[in-house]
């Protein structure tokens, strides 16, 4: 079996690591390195487990402008980046490029869009992709060629396949944007259709095949409150689906490249992560 491409949602990993590890973990200059250290450990775990042909880390703006234009509440309630993360965020590209990993960014599209674009390109080339993220929106990418490595607190790294998406949501991966539109997504500020939860969203999509099909059939819905909810929020729901649907970031397929453990160790040691550095490039004790 060919080695997969590992594609990482770097903002997701940085935030997760920042809150999982104390900011008392500092470098030689006294600045926090907890987010960088925790992210490195998570990604190295995936590298060790899956032996990818290359690693791509994706970054981008928190909220794509077109998504905010579609719905002003998108990401509106998200807090400002914590002060202790700002410097680490800026340092992340240089730090992780020292590992031999590609850092891909985009001016107008989000990291999620890049992950989806790399996954699609890899699948079209006959390869396999692993998408490492803490964002369930990425479940829409699961396929025979793409597995989502879902990182969640207390549960480690779970492999999410199309079958697992169906078990969790009751819909196929390609219907995840439709499902999000109906159910809503509090983390993104999308309210969904009033009174529609996961079970109702899955049931409606199972009967009508898509959000558009649900809306076309809404006038015949026998549950009065649900009928009113769907009819009253039609335009918003269509906008939510567009927001949840990943966009093509026009990426290029990366070449094979192994992790540079010596370069990674040097970058880690430079930032005071001596235990990580010693693990990556053990010192000669002879």
N, C-alpha and C positions, 0 to 999 in steps of 0.2 A: 504493500500500500504506500502511495506517495505521501511524503511529509506534508502536513498542512501549513497554511499561512496563518499565523497568529495575529489577530487584529485587536488592539486594546483600546477601550474607551478610557483615555488617560484622565480626563476631568473626573469621571466617576471613581477611578482608583485613587486619585489624589484626595478627593473629599472623604472617601471611605477611610483611607489610611490616616488622614488628619484627625478625624474624630475617634478612630480606634486606638491610636497611640498618643501618649501624653506629649504636649509640646515642650516638656522639659528635656526631651531628646534634642540636643543641640550640637551644632558643629563647632569647630575650633574658634570661629569668630563669635560664638554666642547666639547665633540665629537658629531657629527651629529647623530640624531636618526630618521630623517625624513623618510628614506626608511623602517625602521622597523615599525614605527608608522603607516605609510600609508598602508603598507601591512597587518598589523594586523587589521586595520579598514576594509579593503576590505574583508578579509577572514571572519572576524566576521559578516559582513553583510550577506555573503553567508550562514554562519552557522545559523544565525537568520532566514533567509528566508526559508531554506531547511531542517533544523533539521537533519543533516547527522548522520549516525551511527558511523562514525569515520572520521577523517581528516588526509590525507597524503599529505605532502609537498615534492615535488620532486626537486632535484638538480642534477647537473652533469657538465661535461666540456662544454665550449662554443661550441666547434667543435670536434665531434668524429673523431679520427684519420683516420678511414676507409673512412669517407666522404671526408676528405681533400685529401686522396690518390686518390679517384675517380675523384675529380675536385679541382685543387689547388686554384681556386678562391672562394671556399666555405668559407664564413665568413671572407674573406681576408681583406675586407675594413672596418670591424667593428673597432671602436676606442677602445683604452684601457679603462678599467674600471675607472670611475671618482675616484679621490683620496678620496672624501668624502664618497664613497660607500664601499671602500675596508674593512674598519673596521666593518661596519654593516653587510656586506656579511659574514665575518668570525664569527660574533656573532649570526647570524640568527639561526643556529641549536639549540644552547642553549636557546635562547629567545623563540622560538616557541615550543620547547619540553616542556617548562614550562606550556604551554597551554594544555598539554595532547595530543598534536598532534604528529604524527610520521613524522620524517624527513628522507626521503629515498634518498640515493645518489648512484652514480655509477662511477667507475674509468674511463670507456672507452665509455659509452653511455651517451647521452644527457638527460636532464630533459624530453623532449618530448617523448623519448622512454619509460621512466618510466611511464609517464602518460598513454600512450597507453597500456602498459603492465598491469597496475592496472585495467584499464577500461575493457580490454578483460577478465581478470581473474574474475572480479566482474560479468560480464555478463554471463560467463560460469557457475558461481555458482548460477545463477538465480537471482542475485541482480541487482541493478541499480547504475550507476556511473554518477557523475557530474564532468566535467573537466573544471577547472577554469584557463583561460589562456588569453593572449593577442596575441597569435600566431594562425593565420588562418590555418596553416598546420594541426592543430589538428581537423579541420573539417572532416578529413578522418575517425575519430573515431565515428562520430554521427551514432546512430542506435536506435532501439526501446528501448534499455536498457541504452544507453549512450547519454547524452545531454552535449553539450559544453556551458559553461558559458563564453561567449566572452566579455572580459573587454576592452572597447575602450574609449578614451578620449572624453568627452562630451556626450557619449551615455550610460554610466553606464554599467550594466551587462546584456547582451542580451542572451537569451536562443536559442541556435542554434540546431535545430533538422535536421533529414535527409531532410525534406521538405524545411527547410530554406536554407540548402546547395544547393539544387536544384534551389531554387529561386535566390540565389546569383550568383551561378556559372554555372548553366545549366547542371550540371552533378551530379551523385549520389556520396555519400561520398567515396565509395571504389575507385572512379576514381580521387579523389583529387590529389594523387601523379602523375598520368598521366597528369592531367590538369596543375599542377605546372611545370612539365617538359617541356610542350609545351609553356605555357605562360611565364614561368620564375618567379623568385622571387627575386626582388632587395634586400630585407632585408637579404637574405641568399647569395647573390652574384651569383645567377643562372640566366644566360641571357635568357634561353629558346630558342625557334626556332626563327630565325630572321623574323620579320614581322608578327609574330603570337601573337595576343592579346587574351583577354578573350573570345570574341565572336567566333573567328576562332577556338580556342582550343576546346570550347564546341561543336561547329558544327562538327569538325573532329571526336571527341570522340563519338558524337551522331551517326555518320554514320558508324564508324569502331570499336567501342566498347572498345578500349584500345589503349595505345600508340603503342604497338607492331602491332596492326591492322592498325593503321594510317601509320606506317612506311612500312608495307608490301604493302599497297595500294598507297604509295607515287609516284611510277613510273607512275601511271595512273592519277595523279592529273592534272586537266586541267589548273590550274593557274600556269604559268611558274615559277614565283618567289617563290611561295609557294612550288612547286615541288622541285626546286633546294635547297631551305632552308631545307626541310625535308631530302632530300637525302644527302646533305652535312654534316648535323649535327647528323646523325643517332646515332653514338656511344656516343656522348655527351648527347643526349636526353635520351638514355637508362641509362646512368650514373646519370643524374639528377633525373630520376624516382627512382633509388635505393637510392639516397641521401634523397629524400622526403618521402620514405617509412619508417615507424617506425619499429624499431627492438625489438625483445623480450628481455627484461631485466631480465627475470627469477625471478620475484618478488614473494613474498608470500602474500596471502590475509590477510589483517590486521583484528584483532579482534575488536569488538565493543568497543568504548571508548568515553565517553562524554568529552566535553571541561571542563577543570579544571579552573574555573573562579578565584578561590582564588590563585592558582599557577600562573596563568596569571597575576593577579593583582600585585602579589609580584614581578614578573619579570619586569613588566612595571614600577612599583614604583622605583625599583633598578636602572632603566635607566632614571629616571626623567620624565617619562610619567604619571604624577600624575592624569591628567584628565581621561585618559584611565583607570588607576588603580581604580579610584573612581567609574567609570561606571561599571567595571567588578565586583568589590567587594565594594559596597557602605559603607562608614564608619558609625559606630554607632554614631548617633548624640544625643542620649538620655543622 
